[in-house]
Amino acid sequence: VVAGSLCVEPWLSRRPALGYLRQVGDISYSTYLCHTLVLALAVGLLRVPREPIRELLLLAGLTAAILVTSWVSYRTLERRWRRPAPATPARP
């Protein structure tokens, strides 16, 4: 899987239409952390009848909620902590 991803990476980086994949990759750690929160809240708060169309709509809504929560977490928390530390002058 890793080798395949590395082989395809140069091809994907030249495709501006696929730039959203880079953004999805950027928020992937936030998604990993936030998805359980969103799903736990949804299970605790929502009772959806077992109808296929309602389940599909719920899945679409939860996916959107997870992505929005992840993006907000990435922008407000993760990017702030990932900034490089200021350079310190060398000691003589």
C-alpha positions as CSV (number, residue, x, y, z in Angstrom):
1,V,0.0,0.0,0.0
2,V,2.8,2.4,0.9
3,A,4.8,1.6,-2.2
4,G,1.7,2.1,-4.4
5,S,0.9,5.4,-2.7
6,L,4.5,6.6,-3.3
7,C,4.4,5.7,-6.9
8,V,1.1,7.5,-7.5
9,E,2.0,10.7,-5.5
10,P,4.0,12.5,-8.3
11,W,1.1,11.9,-10.7
12,L,-1.5,13.2,-8.2
13,S,0.6,16.3,-7.4
14,R,0.4,17.5,-11.0
15,R,-3.3,17.3,-11.0
16,P,-4.8,20.5,-9.6
17,A,-8.3,19.1,-9.7
18,L,-7.3,16.5,-7.2
19,G,-5.9,19.1,-4.7
20,Y,-8.8,18.3,-2.4
21,L,-7.1,14.9,-1.7
22,R,-4.2,16.9,-0.1
23,Q,-6.6,18.7,2.1
24,V,-8.3,15.5,3.1
25,G,-4.8,14.2,4.0
26,D,-4.1,17.3,6.0
27,I,-7.2,16.9,8.1
28,S,-6.9,13.1,8.4
29,Y,-5.5,13.1,11.9
30,S,-8.2,15.5,13.1
31,T,-10.7,13.2,11.4
32,Y,-9.3,10.2,13.3
33,L,-9.7,12.1,16.6
34,C,-13.1,13.7,15.9
35,H,-15.1,10.9,14.2
36,T,-15.7,9.1,17.5
37,L,-17.0,12.2,19.1
38,V,-19.4,12.9,16.3
39,L,-20.6,9.3,16.1
40,A,-21.0,9.0,19.8
41,L,-23.1,12.2,19.9
42,A,-25.2,11.0,17.0
43,V,-25.9,7.6,18.5
44,G,-26.8,9.2,21.8
45,L,-29.0,11.8,20.4
46,L,-30.6,10.4,17.3
47,R,-33.1,7.5,16.8
48,V,-33.5,6.9,13.1
49,P,-36.0,4.4,11.9
50,R,-34.6,1.5,10.0
51,E,-35.4,2.7,6.5
52,P,-32.7,2.7,3.8
53,I,-33.2,6.2,2.6
54,R,-33.1,7.6,6.2
55,E,-30.0,5.6,7.0
56,L,-28.4,6.9,3.8
57,L,-29.3,10.5,4.7
58,L,-27.9,10.0,8.2
59,L,-24.7,8.6,6.8
60,A,-24.3,11.6,4.5
61,G,-25.0,14.0,7.3
62,L,-22.6,12.4,9.7
63,T,-19.9,12.3,7.1
64,A,-20.4,16.0,6.5
65,A,-20.4,16.7,10.3
66,I,-17.2,14.7,10.7
67,L,-15.4,16.5,7.9
68,V,-16.5,20.0,9.2
69,T,-15.5,19.1,12.8
70,S,-12.2,17.8,11.5
71,W,-11.5,20.9,9.4
72,V,-12.3,23.2,12.3
73,S,-10.1,21.2,14.6
74,Y,-7.3,21.2,12.1
75,R,-7.5,25.0,11.5
76,T,-7.9,26.0,15.1
77,L,-5.7,23.5,16.9
78,E,-3.5,21.4,14.8
79,R,-2.0,24.1,12.5
80,R,-1.2,26.3,15.5
81,W,0.9,23.5,17.1
82,R,2.6,22.5,13.8
83,R,4.2,25.9,13.3
84,P,8.0,25.7,13.4
85,A,9.7,27.0,16.5
86,P,11.5,30.3,16.0
87,A,15.2,29.9,15.3
88,T,17.4,30.5,18.3
89,P,20.7,32.3,17.7
90,A,23.8,30.1,17.9
91,R,25.9,30.4,21.0
92,P,29.5,31.7,20.5
